[in-house]
Amino acid sequence: MKKILIIDDEREMQKLLELCIQSSSYDIRTLSSAIEAEFYLNKEDIHLILLDIMMPEMTGFEFLKLINELQKEIPVILITAMDDTEAVVKGLELGAYDFITKPFEPRELKARVQSVIKRTEHLFEKDTIISRFGINRNPSQRIFTYNEQVIPFTNKEYQLFSRFFQYPGRVYTRDQLLTLEWEEEEERFNRNVDVHIKHIRDKLVQAGIERPLIETVWGVGYKMPLEELD
C-alpha cells in the first residue's frame, strides 16, 4: 500500500484533497503542519506528499529544504495558488516533483498523483534492476550496463547518474547536487558538479549512447529527459 501525506493547515482543504485521491491502494494521512510531518520522514517510506506552500511555523519551501538536508528522495506535489509562477519555480528548484494550482479539477489531481507514484515506485524497490534508454542499473552491484557492457563510472559518477536515473524529468540545481552528493564542504563548488557531469556524458558517448541523457536547464541546473517523450 502506498503511503501518502497531505500537509495543509486548512482542515477543509485536507478533506477535499483526501476525497479527491481516495483509493484502496493508498494509506492517506492528513497533517496540519510541516512540523508534524517531520516525524514521519525517518520513520517509514513515504511514497508521495501533497504539500501546501503557505503554512505557519514551517512553510512548504522550508519543508522541501529539510527533505534535501536529510537526503531523502520523497516525491512532492505542491499545492499552489493560481498564477503564482514564482512560487512554482522556487518549489521545483527545491526538489518538488510536480504542482497543481487551486482551484483544481479533482480528476487532474488524481491523475497527477497516479502518474508521480507510477514513475517513482522503483525508488522503494532497492535491489530491483531498473532500465531506461536501454541502460540497466543494478543497485546491489552499484553498476550501470549498456549492451551488456559495464559503463566505467567512478563512485561519485555512479551516485550522480543514479540520482538523475531515479527521477527522470526532475531538475536538480547545482546547489542541490552539492548538498546531496558531496559531504565535505571544501569540495562543494559548482565547478565540481560541472566537471563530473562532463565525465558522465563522455562515458555515455563512449558506451555508444548517442542521445544526451543529462540535459542542461540553462540558469537552473541539470535533468534527465523523460523516456516516454522519445
Number of C-alpha atoms within 10 A of each C-alpha: 10 15 15 23 20 24 28 25 19 13 12 10 15 19 13 11 20 18 12 14 18 12 13 8 9 13 14 19 14 20 18 17 22 26 15 13 17 13 10 12 15 10 8 9 16 20 23 24 22 25 27 25 24 16 17 13 9 14 17 23 23 15 19 23 16 16 16 18 12 13 13 15 19 20 24 24 24 24 24 21 17 12 10 10 11 8 16 22 12 12 24 21 21 22 23 24 21 19 19 18 15 10 10 14 11 14 11 12 19 16 12 17 20 13 11 17 17 11 14 18 14 15 18 12 11 11 14 13 14 18 14 13 13 11 19 19 23 16 15 10 9 13 17 22 16 17 12 10 11 14 18 16 18 13 10 13 19 17 15 20 20 16 19 19 23 19 21 19 17 21 24 23 20 20 16 19 18 20 16 17 16 16 10 9 9 7 12 17 13 13 11 13 21 14 11 16 19 13 14 23 20 13 16 21 14 12 16 10 17 10 12 13 22 19 16 15 12 7 7 13 18 22 21 21 20 16 11 7 5 6
